[in-house]
Amino acid sequence: MLYLLTVVASSNARAQRSIDPARRVVLAEPPPNRLREQFVWTANDAAALDPTLQARVRGQNDKVEPHFFRAHFYVEQVPREATLYLAGPRAATVYLNGQVVLQSTDHPTRPKGLTVLHAAVSAALRPGENVIAIEAMRGHSSLHTGADATINQVTYGEVLACKIVPQSTGIDAKPLVISDGSWRSVLASGTGWQEPGFDDTSWPRVQALGVLGMKSDFLQWNADAGLYTWPGYAGISDRLRVFSLQPVTDTKSADGETVDFGREISGRVRITTRSSEPLTVQVSYGESREEAERGKSYLGTRTMLIPPRSISYGPKSGFRYVRVIAPQSLLRRIQIDAQGITYPVRYLGWFESSDPTVNRIWETAAYTARLCMQEGIWDGVKRDRARWMGDLDVTGRTISSVFGEDAAVEETMKDIIGEPPVTRDINTIVGYSALWITGQAELYRHSGDRNYLQAMRVPLMQLVKRMESEVDADGVFRNHEGHKVFVDWSEGFSSDTAESRVATGFELTRAFDEAAFLFEQLGDKEEAAQARTEADQMRAAARVHELTGETFGQRWQTNAMAVLSGSTDAGERDAIWGQILSHIGEGDAVITPYYGYYVLSAMAELGHGREALDWMRRYWGGMLEEGATSFWEAYDPHWPKQDFHAYLQADGKQGYYVSLAHGWSSGPAPWLMERVLGIRPTDAGFREVTIAPELDGLKWARGAEPTPRGAIRVEVSANVVMVTLPPETRATVRLPFSADAVVKQNGRLLPTWDEAGNQKKIVLDHAGTYRFDVTSPLVTEEKHHAP
């Protein structure tokens, strides 16, 4: 009992010093979605549903012919006030009983997401039957064709939502009419189509996509960023939780106030007023102060109308700072705070060491991943707010290692690949198909969820076949068919180049190996053998076609993936370390924190974990020194420090566009568990695990990793290693001791060498706590380990 109390106290202490505000506050359920209005569009005319129509959408001004909508509704008594709300179109004319009540022209500078238009319409209503008629042009699109059909339709701008509320602007009430499947729509309207007496019975019913805010697809890509002004809209599913967060500082000026919440958060600004008059302010979010204050906000400057004696919310996003633009006389009448939006998880895994910087890196990495757990696991909470497999390959490892929330990873993996048949690469990127498989294998080692793996069997087989078709007969990925290629946001790696093709080839090699593992788990020996053969062929081909001297070119990314794919021999591994990876961070080449995880892993694989840990301190620690509270999408220590956010580069762009909270940058969290604590699952659900701790220059380290049957805990110092195993877990323990060390296990002398002079494996196959005492200091050189 005393031990349990100690563990609880330690856990509470970690929570108190955590950067994650959701660990220290009461989480509440989000407001229920009581909306009934749906997104609708003209039937059989959505580009996302038809490749021939998709071919017509290549720019903002393609496929912009007008669409015509009509609906009938009954009003028993005309209200004193009524407000029409319309979202979706970039331009629209709305008729109510033949009278124009709203006319909006195209504004290409409108901020991201659906724009909500509104108009007072009480004067145009009449008792009895009413008719609303709308001429609309599709909204501005962002054309993210890597997503599924539903979200593509939203991002193509081919949606319309409408309702009339019997209240003044900004106040919610039961609507008089809503957009739903009863509406009718055509492309060719006919004369008098806007008049109440027009016969629209021959018009087809609309395509109804679903209720606003009810599908996770509607909440991606900032598509719903503008719906914050839609009465009753929250856009927060019941899987998430909310909490209140007060600013830590505020800076006032004549025309406004900037509040700082002290850390990156996912959520929305909240403004409360007790004023008896409606108020209007403008808000600008920023992940950095400069983004919020210099008119460079990714979401743009937004107008908030605050009804009397009410609470109003701004758009959902990732931010730390909010600039509220209004005169001081108005600001004195409002209260500003934030509503955080978070996925409800516990930190089942944890890590501590003798180095405060390393501890802070782990904590920040874990928090970065949690921020991205929203409606599925997103790449970032500012942009893109979407499911990308490259991001998930790293973020998923963090989530499994820290939160044990494998179900969330499973759901996102399933959403990313979609329903069979698999007819294209994951997110339309060849390497992301490979990462879906490597991510799937790592997930299965953590979760052991055989039912889920069995459900993924058909998509897995189809994806492997697709990958096989993209590799030439000689085992080289040359991209003759012109597939989309992406490795990293770094010169030569974010488009189809010779360098990116080589690195992608190594990603494919690694994926075929992991596919073989998954097929073996499924009992498909033939498919496993074929995948293994494909991997071996690619390894052999790389040595013939891609090797330049003893390395695979001069880039960190390519050589790191060559090591991780098993495509190197001992001499090449020495050369890759000496010529390439030992110089990480030097020169003009750029690497993102995303591929930095694979470089850390390759350095450790080559026996240079101490150097990897030093580089982690310089690279991820460099972000912390520059004020990071979550890890950034892109970073180079050489980029200017003055107004740092203006100089970050990613996605072919530079500046405030670049995300300061990106899950793919969370790699240090799982790496520290894998390398320093040495915990690596080798069979499904941690039924088999290797524990090989390496201090890599630290004085001590301790932590735990969740498994389906409880946590594995490891503590390591210069002379003591302690391992705690949950039930039904078989561990092979490797202790980094020297040849003359004397080792005791739970007080008993432990034979450490066999008759042939090889280090013995220590196998633990019962739950419990095991203590290993060493009479001479533990060492961390890889050469002391048996092959």
Buried (B, 14 or more C-beta within 10 A) or exposed (E): EEEEEEEEEEBEEBBEEBBBBBBEBEBEEBBEBEBBBBBBBBBEBBBBBEEEBBEEBEEBEBBBEBBBBBBBBEBEEBBEBBBBBBBBBBBBBBBBBBEEBBEBEBEEEBBBBBBBBBBBBBEBBEEEEBBBBBBBBBBBBBBBBBBBBBBBBBBBBBBBBBBBBBBBBBBBBEBBBBBBEBBBBBEEBEEEBBEBEBEBEEBEEBBBBEBBBBBBBBBBBBBBBBBBBBBBBBBBBEBBBBBBBEBEEEEEEEEBBBBBBBBBBBBBBBBEBEBEEBBEBBBBBBBBBBBBBBEBBBBBBBEBBBBBEBEBBBBBBBBBBBBBBBEEEBBEEBEBBBBBBBBEBEBBBBBBBBBEBBBBBBBBBBBBBBBBBBBBBBBBBBBBBBBBBBBBBBBBBBBBBBBBBBEBBBBBBBBBBBEBEBEBBBBBBBBBBBBBBBBBBBBBBBBBBEEBBEEBBEBBBBBBEBBBEBBEEEBBBBBEEEBBBBBBBBBBBBEBBEBBBBBBBBBBBBBBBBBBBBBBBBEBEEBBEBBBEBBBBBBEBBBEBBBEEBBBBBBBBBBBBBBBBBBBEEEBBBBBBEBBBBEBBEEEBBBBBBBBBBBBBBBBBBBBBBBBBBBBBEBBBBBBEBEBBBBBBBBBEEBEEEBBBBBBBBBEEBBBBBBBBBBBBBBBBBBBBBBBBBBBBEBBBBBBBBBBBBBBEBEBBBBBBBBBBBBBBBBBBEBEBBBBBBEBBBBBBBBBBEEEBEBEBEEEEBEBEEEEEEBEEBEBEEEEEBBBBBEBBBBBEBEBBEE
